[in-house]
Amino acid sequence: MKTITSVQNPFIKSLVQLQEKAKVRKQTGMFLMEGKREIELALKGNYELETVLFVPELIENENLSSFKAKEYIEINKEVYQKLAYRDTTEGILAVAKTKSHELKDLKLSKNPLLLVAESIEKPGNLGAILRTADAANIDAVIIANPKSDLYNQNTVRSSVGCLFTNQIAVATTEEVIAYLKSNQIAIYSATLQNSNPYHIKDYTLPTALVVGTEATGLTAAWREEHIQNINIPMQGEIDSMNVSVAAAILLFEAKRQRGFQ
């Protein structure tokens, strides 16, 4: 088993680049994650592990073989702290292959419930949306016109590993709308313009709930004919809320109507 004890090691330097730069993740088709639970969820989601790095003093290495990585590397605390994103010290990281997230690969139930998130910029918001989607156990999350890298460390962390538990597709807004219409999935866009309160709509049939950013909202394409506009009535001074909170309200209303099935 290999051991690395220097932060100047070329492989460690390459992992720092992998962690910090979306361009490198895209070029290599790899990403870096940390934490035992996240790694276990990634394996459950059929992600392939290339390398597991661990600090022997912080984690029992006799159980690491269950991760089925191609390579295991012992590292010291200094190297771990160079790579770790979180303040907590679990002592384990992994390099894994990214997945292709195409609309055509989604496997939907007979009566699907989908969440579409358009142009989400902050990785933390994207992660929170994925966590909400997992909690509601919906069919899939579709990212339209992505502005944030799906495999950003903050996305992985804030999703608490739910990046790996959800079906996820990434496409342009036009492609997503065409996909939903071709599959006869009703579209409900959360927007202030010409909209009705969300709770008066029926989400018991195939449904896609669409949310956008707080700053700019959804693009005009989501307010065209045959798309229903909904809003969450604001009772205070502000006219919007965090996108992950809005997504949670809409999804759990849909789940309530469906008897939480």
Backbone bond lengths (Angstrom), bond angles and torsions (degrees), N, CA, C in turn:
res aa  C-N    CA-C-N  psi(-1)  N-CA   C-N-CA  omega(-1)  CA-C   N-CA-C  phi
1 M - - - 1.465 - - 1.533 109.05 -
2 K 1.310 116.28 134.44 1.457 121.59 -178.55 1.530 110.98 -75.26
3 T 1.327 115.82 149.69 1.458 122.21 175.63 1.526 109.64 -128.52
4 I 1.327 116.89 134.35 1.464 121.65 177.15 1.525 108.31 -125.12
5 T 1.308 116.77 128.01 1.472 120.96 -177.11 1.524 113.13 -124.32
6 S 1.321 118.26 2.29 1.465 121.48 -177.56 1.525 111.30 -119.01
7 V 1.322 115.97 133.91 1.471 120.08 177.20 1.527 111.01 -72.82
8 Q 1.344 116.86 -11.85 1.463 121.44 178.02 1.528 111.96 -88.08
9 N 1.310 117.40 -1.61 1.453 120.95 177.68 1.536 109.55 -58.76
10 P 1.337 118.23 133.67 1.474 121.08 -177.49 1.531 113.84 -55.50
11 F 1.332 116.64 -38.29 1.468 119.24 179.56 1.525 110.92 -66.26
12 I 1.322 116.80 -40.86 1.466 120.42 178.13 1.523 110.23 -64.68
13 K 1.328 116.94 -40.55 1.466 120.40 177.16 1.534 110.97 -61.24
14 S 1.331 115.75 -37.67 1.474 119.04 178.89 1.527 110.95 -67.96
15 L 1.325 117.17 -32.15 1.462 120.28 178.01 1.519 111.77 -71.58
16 V 1.330 116.67 -33.40 1.462 120.43 175.11 1.524 109.48 -62.01
17 Q 1.331 116.44 -43.01 1.465 121.04 176.87 1.533 110.62 -62.93
18 L 1.302 116.15 -40.97 1.467 121.32 179.16 1.520 110.52 -62.23
19 Q 1.311 115.88 -38.70 1.456 120.93 -179.86 1.519 112.05 -70.30
20 E 1.330 116.61 -39.48 1.465 120.79 -169.49 1.520 114.95 -92.23
21 K 1.337 118.73 -23.26 1.459 120.04 -170.08 1.527 112.61 -122.95
22 A 1.332 114.89 119.68 1.464 120.53 178.11 1.525 110.97 -62.09
23 K 1.330 116.84 -33.60 1.464 121.33 179.82 1.527 110.91 -60.65
24 V 1.317 116.75 -41.13 1.460 121.09 179.81 1.529 110.14 -68.10
25 R 1.335 116.63 -40.83 1.472 119.57 177.94 1.527 110.56 -61.85
26 K 1.321 116.41 -39.53 1.456 120.08 179.97 1.521 111.16 -68.31
27 Q 1.325 116.82 -41.89 1.466 121.47 -178.21 1.524 112.00 -66.78
28 T 1.320 116.29 -40.12 1.468 120.23 -175.33 1.523 113.30 -90.33
29 G 1.343 116.63 -20.86 1.452 119.43 -175.02 1.508 112.48 70.05
30 M 1.335 116.13 25.04 1.462 122.75 -178.66 1.523 110.69 -127.14
31 F 1.328 115.75 160.80 1.457 120.52 172.37 1.519 109.17 -149.76
32 L 1.327 115.61 162.75 1.460 122.18 -177.75 1.515 109.33 -110.63
33 M 1.319 116.23 133.52 1.471 120.36 175.96 1.517 109.33 -132.21
34 E 1.308 116.34 164.37 1.457 120.16 179.26 1.520 110.42 -139.49
35 G 1.308 115.33 154.21 1.463 121.14 177.85 1.518 112.66 102.62
36 K 1.310 115.19 134.44 1.463 121.30 -177.59 1.532 112.11 -62.30
37 R 1.343 117.06 -43.86 1.463 119.29 -179.14 1.518 111.20 -63.82
38 E 1.339 117.34 -43.93 1.458 120.65 -180.00 1.528 111.10 -61.13
39 I 1.338 115.97 -42.08 1.464 119.43 179.80 1.528 110.76 -65.33
40 E 1.313 117.03 -40.99 1.466 120.70 178.59 1.522 111.46 -63.77
41 L 1.345 116.96 -39.58 1.464 120.36 178.07 1.525 111.16 -68.51
42 A 1.332 116.45 -36.08 1.464 120.07 177.43 1.528 110.26 -63.31
43 L 1.322 116.78 -42.92 1.467 120.49 177.69 1.526 110.83 -63.32
44 K 1.326 116.47 -40.43 1.467 120.51 178.13 1.521 110.72 -63.75
45 G 1.339 115.59 -30.25 1.461 120.90 178.27 1.516 113.32 -88.50
46 N 1.338 116.11 14.01 1.472 123.48 175.75 1.529 114.06 65.74
47 Y 1.320 116.31 33.02 1.457 120.23 171.05 1.529 108.99 -82.41
48 E 1.315 116.25 144.54 1.462 121.56 179.80 1.520 110.41 -95.32
49 L 1.332 116.88 126.57 1.454 121.53 178.60 1.522 109.82 -92.62
50 E 1.316 115.54 129.87 1.456 120.91 175.43 1.524 110.62 -89.15
51 T 1.338 115.99 -50.68 1.463 120.97 -173.98 1.514 110.64 -139.94
52 V 1.311 116.88 137.51 1.462 122.79 170.90 1.524 107.82 -112.97
53 L 1.339 116.01 127.93 1.459 121.82 176.81 1.522 108.11 -113.95
54 F 1.323 117.14 134.75 1.455 118.89 -175.38 1.523 111.66 -146.72
55 V 1.330 114.90 153.13 1.460 122.51 175.72 1.525 106.90 -100.69
56 P 1.325 119.11 112.18 1.469 121.52 -174.73 1.523 114.15 -54.62
57 E 1.338 117.02 -34.54 1.469 119.84 -178.32 1.517 113.15 -70.88
58 L 1.348 116.34 -19.50 1.459 120.14 -174.79 1.526 114.11 -104.22
59 I 1.325 117.45 -15.23 1.464 118.69 -177.25 1.529 109.85 -147.29
60 E 1.308 115.80 145.52 1.463 121.05 179.30 1.528 109.41 -73.22
61 N 1.323 117.31 113.97 1.467 118.70 -174.90 1.519 114.17 -80.86
62 E 1.344 117.75 -10.59 1.467 117.91 -179.45 1.526 112.48 -70.62
63 N 1.343 116.83 -16.72 1.465 119.89 -179.88 1.528 112.65 -97.17
64 L 1.325 117.38 -2.58 1.452 120.57 -174.20 1.526 112.82 -70.76
65 S 1.321 118.09 -22.49 1.463 120.29 -177.94 1.523 112.51 -62.61
66 S 1.326 116.34 -21.51 1.471 120.37 179.18 1.531 111.58 -67.13
67 F 1.337 116.98 -16.82 1.460 120.22 179.75 1.534 112.15 -76.94
68 K 1.320 116.73 -15.53 1.473 122.01 174.38 1.524 112.95 55.24
69 A 1.331 115.90 40.37 1.460 120.18 175.95 1.522 109.74 -79.56
70 K 1.325 116.25 159.75 1.453 120.59 178.40 1.525 111.29 -74.68
71 E 1.344 116.19 -25.26 1.454 120.00 -175.67 1.522 110.14 -147.34
72 Y 1.324 116.87 143.04 1.463 123.14 176.13 1.526 108.50 -122.69
73 I 1.323 116.63 131.61 1.467 121.31 -177.94 1.520 110.04 -129.31
74 E 1.333 115.98 126.20 1.454 120.28 172.49 1.529 109.13 -79.28
75 I 1.332 115.94 135.67 1.463 120.31 176.61 1.527 108.38 -130.83
76 N 1.332 116.71 162.97 1.463 119.51 176.59 1.529 109.46 -96.08
77 K 1.314 116.35 177.97 1.461 120.91 -175.75 1.522 112.30 -65.31
78 E 1.324 116.71 -33.64 1.464 120.08 179.59 1.523 111.32 -63.33
79 V 1.308 116.28 -45.03 1.462 120.32 178.27 1.527 110.60 -66.27
80 Y 1.317 115.32 -41.56 1.469 119.33 179.41 1.522 110.93 -59.92
81 Q 1.317 117.08 -45.62 1.465 121.12 -178.99 1.525 111.76 -65.37
82 K 1.329 116.35 -27.48 1.462 120.14 176.40 1.527 111.01 -67.91
83 L 1.323 116.20 -33.71 1.464 120.92 -174.70 1.520 113.90 -98.05
84 A 1.328 116.99 -28.34 1.465 120.73 -172.85 1.520 110.89 -69.80
85 Y 1.322 114.96 140.56 1.471 121.67 179.79 1.515 111.09 -92.29
86 R 1.317 115.97 -32.43 1.460 120.54 -175.60 1.524 111.24 -91.07
87 D 1.329 114.13 160.14 1.457 120.21 177.40 1.532 111.66 -77.94
88 T 1.322 115.95 -28.91 1.460 119.11 -179.85 1.523 109.97 -70.56
89 T 1.307 116.47 152.84 1.466 120.07 -175.43 1.520 110.26 -113.72
90 E 1.334 116.08 90.41 1.454 120.61 176.52 1.522 111.34 -89.03
91 G 1.333 115.97 -23.39 1.450 119.07 173.84 1.506 116.77 82.04
92 I 1.331 118.51 17.41 1.468 119.40 -179.34 1.524 110.53 -144.41
93 L 1.341 115.17 136.58 1.458 123.25 175.32 1.520 108.73 -135.00
94 A 1.322 115.91 163.13 1.461 119.37 177.71 1.519 110.58 -146.74
95 V 1.310 115.29 144.99 1.458 122.53 171.84 1.526 106.73 -101.40
96 A 1.328 116.18 126.03 1.469 120.24 -176.76 1.523 110.85 -131.17
97 K 1.312 115.49 160.09 1.465 121.21 176.09 1.524 109.92 -79.29
98 T 1.322 116.55 137.11 1.462 120.65 173.17 1.526 108.85 -71.84
99 K 1.317 115.68 166.84 1.467 120.73 177.62 1.524 110.66 -112.89
100 S 1.311 114.76 159.73 1.456 121.25 170.61 1.531 107.54 -82.40
101 H 1.315 116.95 133.13 1.470 120.17 -176.95 1.529 109.50 -120.83
102 E 1.320 115.22 75.43 1.460 120.52 -177.50 1.524 111.36 -102.84
103 L 1.327 115.18 147.25 1.458 120.42 -179.69 1.528 111.51 -57.35
104 K 1.305 117.22 -39.28 1.467 121.18 -175.73 1.522 112.75 -64.90
105 D 1.331 116.33 -18.55 1.458 119.63 -177.31 1.534 113.26 -89.76
106 L 1.330 117.45 -6.75 1.465 119.95 -179.88 1.525 110.70 -66.40
107 K 1.308 115.47 137.69 1.460 121.47 176.28 1.531 107.45 -112.45
108 L 1.330 115.55 109.53 1.456 121.16 -173.81 1.520 111.99 -104.42
109 S 1.323 115.27 152.37 1.458 121.04 174.38 1.530 109.32 -75.80
110 K 1.318 116.84 177.08 1.466 120.63 179.90 1.526 111.74 -67.96
111 N 1.324 116.58 -26.19 1.466 121.05 -179.89 1.529 108.88 -130.88
112 P 1.341 117.26 72.70 1.456 120.60 -170.09 1.528 114.79 -72.17
113 L 1.319 113.93 150.47 1.462 122.67 170.36 1.525 106.16 -123.16
114 L 1.340 115.97 118.79 1.457 121.73 -176.09 1.520 110.57 -120.40
115 L 1.308 115.90 153.89 1.454 121.79 170.43 1.514 107.90 -118.21
116 V 1.331 116.04 128.63 1.461 121.69 175.23 1.527 107.60 -111.32
117 A 1.322 116.46 127.92 1.463 121.99 177.78 1.524 107.95 -119.60
118 E 1.331 116.17 119.94 1.468 120.05 -175.64 1.527 111.47 -101.99
119 S 1.341 115.09 129.45 1.472 123.29 169.79 1.521 114.07 54.35
120 I 1.327 116.79 41.22 1.462 120.04 177.28 1.528 108.62 -72.96
121 E 1.325 116.76 122.28 1.463 120.86 -173.89 1.528 113.02 -91.36
122 K 1.323 117.46 -40.74 1.458 120.46 -173.28 1.529 110.68 -84.73
123 P 1.333 117.16 123.80 1.472 120.46 178.75 1.527 112.46 -56.71
124 G 1.328 117.04 -35.37 1.461 120.22 179.20 1.514 112.26 -63.30
125 N 1.338 117.16 -39.00 1.466 120.84 177.18 1.524 110.79 -67.30
126 L 1.324 115.99 -41.21 1.463 119.74 179.16 1.522 110.44 -62.74
127 G 1.329 116.31 -43.05 1.457 119.93 177.75 1.516 112.44 -62.11
128 A 1.330 116.36 -41.11 1.467 120.84 179.44 1.524 111.00 -65.37
129 I 1.333 117.15 -36.57 1.462 121.45 176.76 1.526 110.42 -63.15
130 L 1.314 116.89 -42.86 1.471 120.60 179.65 1.526 110.60 -65.74
131 R 1.316 116.71 -35.60 1.467 120.56 177.63 1.525 110.23 -66.04
132 T 1.316 116.13 -41.25 1.465 121.02 177.47 1.520 111.20 -63.99
133 A 1.335 116.12 -42.54 1.469 120.67 -179.57 1.518 111.14 -62.61
134 D 1.332 116.65 -39.39 1.454 120.24 177.33 1.524 110.44 -65.07
135 A 1.325 116.41 -43.06 1.465 120.33 -179.30 1.520 111.36 -60.72
136 A 1.344 116.40 -35.50 1.463 120.68 -179.98 1.526 112.18 -85.77
137 N 1.344 116.97 -10.05 1.458 122.21 178.57 1.526 111.70 54.34
138 I 1.340 115.45 53.26 1.456 119.69 179.92 1.530 110.31 -87.98
139 D 1.332 115.67 173.75 1.474 119.26 -176.05 1.517 112.44 -69.12
140 A 1.336 117.01 -44.13 1.463 118.80 -175.33 1.516 110.88 -166.28
141 V 1.329 113.81 159.09 1.465 122.25 170.99 1.520 107.04 -113.88
142 I 1.329 116.17 130.90 1.463 121.16 177.60 1.520 108.37 -114.80
143 I 1.324 116.01 125.66 1.458 121.46 177.67 1.521 108.09 -98.35
144 A 1.332 116.70 114.65 1.461 121.82 -179.73 1.532 109.59 -99.12
145 N 1.326 115.90 136.81 1.467 121.23 -179.25 1.534 111.56 46.65
146 P 1.315 118.04 61.44 1.474 121.05 -173.25 1.523 112.83 -60.82
147 K 1.322 115.66 137.68 1.465 122.78 175.78 1.522 110.83 -115.41
148 S 1.310 117.28 -8.65 1.459 121.89 -177.90 1.523 109.17 -128.58
149 D 1.325 115.73 140.66 1.465 121.25 -179.52 1.526 110.49 -70.37
150 L 1.308 115.47 128.20 1.460 121.43 -178.23 1.525 111.62 -60.50
151 Y 1.336 117.37 -30.99 1.462 120.98 -175.67 1.533 112.98 -102.78
152 N 1.322 116.42 18.56 1.461 120.77 171.43 1.530 109.34 -59.30
153 Q 1.320 117.52 139.62 1.462 121.03 -177.90 1.525 112.56 -55.67
154 N 1.328 116.56 -37.02 1.466 119.16 -179.51 1.519 111.58 -71.06
155 T 1.332 117.30 -31.18 1.459 120.46 175.06 1.525 110.34 -65.06
156 V 1.326 115.30 -47.19 1.467 119.98 179.45 1.521 110.37 -60.43
157 R 1.326 116.26 -46.03 1.465 120.41 -177.00 1.520 111.70 -66.07
158 S 1.351 117.00 -49.69 1.459 119.56 -176.01 1.522 112.62 -70.14
159 S 1.336 116.61 -20.28 1.470 119.22 175.92 1.523 111.46 -81.36
160 V 1.332 117.07 -7.07 1.469 123.74 -177.10 1.532 109.97 52.23
161 G 1.332 115.46 39.54 1.462 119.89 179.31 1.514 114.25 85.81
162 C 1.344 118.27 -1.34 1.466 120.31 -178.02 1.528 112.45 -74.71
163 L 1.321 117.37 -6.34 1.452 120.52 167.91 1.520 109.94 -57.88
164 F 1.326 115.80 -30.02 1.464 121.22 -175.33 1.526 113.36 -94.99
165 T 1.323 117.86 -12.09 1.466 120.65 -175.51 1.527 112.95 -99.78
166 N 1.325 116.94 -12.83 1.464 121.29 -179.93 1.523 111.26 -100.96
167 Q 1.330 115.83 148.95 1.457 120.01 163.09 1.518 107.07 -75.30
168 I 1.319 117.34 129.63 1.462 120.87 -176.55 1.521 109.20 -132.50
169 A 1.327 114.94 136.03 1.465 120.91 173.08 1.523 108.19 -126.90
170 V 1.324 115.80 150.58 1.463 122.40 179.98 1.526 107.76 -129.91
171 A 1.348 116.07 129.63 1.462 119.83 -178.20 1.529 109.25 -162.74
172 T 1.328 116.65 175.93 1.458 120.41 175.10 1.525 109.26 -75.71
173 T 1.317 116.50 161.85 1.457 120.88 178.06 1.520 111.12 -58.27
174 E 1.316 116.06 -43.10 1.469 120.03 -178.98 1.530 111.22 -62.59
175 E 1.318 116.09 -41.47 1.467 120.39 178.86 1.528 111.35 -65.82
176 V 1.323 116.20 -38.39 1.470 119.87 -179.40 1.525 110.55 -67.24
177 I 1.322 117.25 -45.34 1.467 120.64 179.47 1.524 110.40 -61.04
178 A 1.318 116.96 -43.94 1.468 121.04 179.10 1.530 110.24 -62.19
179 Y 1.325 117.17 -41.24 1.467 121.68 179.39 1.528 110.74 -62.73
180 L 1.320 116.76 -46.46 1.462 120.50 -178.23 1.527 111.11 -64.05
181 K 1.318 116.11 -42.90 1.469 119.40 -179.01 1.533 110.86 -67.84
182 S 1.311 116.93 -39.73 1.463 119.64 -179.23 1.520 111.79 -66.46
183 N 1.334 116.67 -25.78 1.459 121.32 178.26 1.532 112.59 -98.17
184 Q 1.331 115.39 10.93 1.469 122.57 176.44 1.540 111.84 54.59
185 I 1.318 114.11 46.51 1.469 121.14 177.61 1.523 108.14 -104.80
186 A 1.329 116.86 121.03 1.460 121.31 -179.14 1.522 110.09 -66.02
187 I 1.334 115.90 139.45 1.461 121.99 -176.66 1.525 109.75 -109.47
188 Y 1.328 115.81 127.24 1.462 122.48 176.99 1.520 108.39 -122.02
189 S 1.342 115.56 110.51 1.456 120.85 -175.03 1.524 110.90 -97.61
190 A 1.320 116.56 126.08 1.463 121.41 178.48 1.528 108.82 -80.99
191 T 1.317 115.52 106.10 1.456 121.18 -177.26 1.523 109.51 -154.05
192 L 1.322 116.93 155.01 1.467 120.51 -179.14 1.528 111.78 -79.86
193 Q 1.334 117.15 -27.38 1.461 120.69 -173.99 1.537 112.17 -74.01
194 N 1.321 116.05 126.84 1.472 122.31 173.42 1.523 112.44 45.32
195 S 1.317 115.80 51.22 1.459 119.97 -174.21 1.522 112.52 -121.13
196 N 1.325 114.76 163.03 1.459 122.47 177.76 1.526 109.85 -115.41
197 P 1.335 117.94 154.50 1.471 120.11 177.62 1.522 111.25 -55.23
198 Y 1.313 115.95 136.69 1.459 121.92 -173.29 1.522 113.61 -60.04
199 H 1.343 117.26 -31.35 1.457 119.58 -170.33 1.535 113.95 -79.06
200 I 1.328 117.33 -6.07 1.465 118.48 179.82 1.535 112.14 -94.30
201 K 1.322 116.65 -2.86 1.461 121.18 -179.14 1.526 111.25 -91.13
202 D 1.333 115.47 158.83 1.459 122.67 -179.28 1.530 109.39 -103.20
203 Y 1.331 116.24 116.30 1.461 121.20 -178.98 1.527 112.36 -110.57
204 T 1.321 116.41 21.96 1.467 119.21 -175.78 1.525 112.90 -82.81
205 L 1.334 117.33 -12.11 1.459 121.73 175.77 1.530 108.95 -99.86
206 P 1.340 119.62 173.76 1.460 120.26 -179.75 1.526 112.09 -48.69
207 T 1.325 116.17 122.53 1.462 121.68 -167.83 1.521 112.09 -137.89
208 A 1.335 115.00 139.75 1.460 121.94 169.67 1.523 107.93 -122.67
209 L 1.316 117.14 121.42 1.458 123.18 176.17 1.518 107.82 -98.29
210 V 1.323 116.77 130.30 1.468 121.08 -170.73 1.524 110.18 -118.94
211 V 1.329 116.75 127.12 1.462 122.09 178.60 1.526 109.37 -126.72
212 G 1.354 114.37 152.89 1.459 120.55 178.71 1.515 110.88 -128.96
213 T 1.301 116.44 -167.78 1.460 120.68 -176.71 1.528 110.97 -78.00
214 E 1.327 115.82 156.20 1.459 120.87 177.24 1.522 111.00 -65.83
215 A 1.324 116.56 -36.90 1.466 120.80 -173.84 1.529 113.06 -69.91
216 T 1.329 117.16 -47.54 1.464 120.14 -173.33 1.520 113.79 -117.71
217 G 1.321 118.47 -12.89 1.454 120.62 -178.57 1.517 111.79 69.69
218 L 1.311 115.58 -161.76 1.461 121.04 -178.86 1.525 111.27 -83.50
219 T 1.317 115.86 151.91 1.456 120.18 176.08 1.529 109.59 -72.65
220 A 1.326 115.57 164.83 1.473 121.48 -173.88 1.523 112.88 -60.57
221 A 1.317 117.92 -26.57 1.470 120.99 -178.14 1.520 111.90 -58.39
222 W 1.331 117.30 -28.81 1.461 121.24 -178.11 1.528 112.50 -82.95
223 R 1.327 117.46 1.27 1.473 120.39 179.35 1.529 111.35 -117.66
224 E 1.331 116.54 19.64 1.457 120.03 -178.50 1.528 111.07 -79.12
225 E 1.306 115.34 178.56 1.472 121.48 -179.15 1.531 110.77 -60.36
226 H 1.330 115.33 145.68 1.469 123.78 178.92 1.538 112.97 75.03
227 I 1.331 117.26 7.83 1.463 121.28 172.70 1.528 107.56 -115.23
228 Q 1.310 116.78 128.87 1.456 120.73 -176.80 1.526 110.99 -91.36
229 N 1.321 116.45 132.70 1.456 121.92 -179.38 1.524 110.23 -96.73
230 I 1.318 115.61 133.74 1.463 120.60 179.19 1.524 109.67 -129.73
231 N 1.335 115.50 158.09 1.459 119.82 176.53 1.520 110.24 -138.93
232 I 1.315 115.31 159.04 1.459 122.25 172.80 1.521 106.10 -102.20
233 P 1.331 119.19 109.90 1.463 120.70 -175.29 1.527 112.14 -57.08
234 M 1.331 116.06 125.73 1.457 122.16 178.20 1.527 109.20 -92.15
235 Q 1.300 118.12 131.90 1.467 121.31 -177.53 1.525 112.80 -112.42
236 G 1.331 116.58 2.58 1.459 120.12 177.85 1.512 110.92 -109.52
237 E 1.319 116.90 -148.08 1.457 121.84 -176.25 1.526 113.02 -87.96
238 I 1.342 117.52 -25.05 1.460 119.99 -176.66 1.522 110.90 -91.70
239 D 1.333 116.05 162.53 1.471 119.70 -177.73 1.517 113.24 -114.41
240 S 1.354 117.24 12.08 1.462 119.15 177.82 1.523 109.24 -154.49
241 M 1.338 115.28 168.39 1.462 120.56 177.11 1.522 109.08 -139.39
242 N 1.318 116.63 170.90 1.454 121.04 178.95 1.520 110.01 -54.14
243 V 1.337 115.57 139.06 1.461 120.34 -173.75 1.532 112.23 -61.80
244 S 1.325 118.09 -34.89 1.460 119.52 -179.71 1.528 110.90 -70.57
245 V 1.333 116.93 -32.40 1.467 120.89 176.78 1.525 109.69 -69.07
246 A 1.332 116.29 -44.57 1.467 120.47 177.83 1.523 110.52 -59.95
247 A 1.332 116.47 -43.06 1.462 120.51 179.10 1.521 110.92 -60.92
248 A 1.321 117.25 -40.75 1.464 121.12 -179.66 1.523 111.40 -63.85
249 I 1.333 116.87 -43.21 1.462 120.70 -179.90 1.526 110.25 -61.06
250 L 1.312 116.64 -46.63 1.465 120.59 -177.48 1.527 111.70 -67.90
251 L 1.318 116.50 -44.90 1.464 119.72 -177.76 1.517 112.16 -63.65
252 F 1.327 117.13 -42.22 1.456 118.46 -176.66 1.531 112.34 -77.18
253 E 1.332 117.60 -20.96 1.462 118.60 169.57 1.523 109.35 -68.83
254 A 1.337 116.37 -42.36 1.466 119.86 177.20 1.522 110.76 -62.46
255 K 1.330 117.31 -42.31 1.461 120.78 178.93 1.533 110.83 -65.69
256 R 1.322 116.67 -37.30 1.481 119.32 177.70 1.508 110.05 -61.82
257 Q 1.336 117.05 -45.04 1.450 120.52 179.69 1.526 111.82 -63.08
258 R 1.321 116.48 -29.08 1.464 121.46 -178.86 1.521 111.99 -90.82
259 G 1.331 117.21 9.94 1.439 120.65 -179.87 1.514 112.69 68.95
260 F 1.344 115.92 27.58 1.474 123.36 -179.41 1.537 111.66 55.26
261 Q 1.312 115.09 37.89 1.463 120.67 175.82 1.513 110.93 -98.03
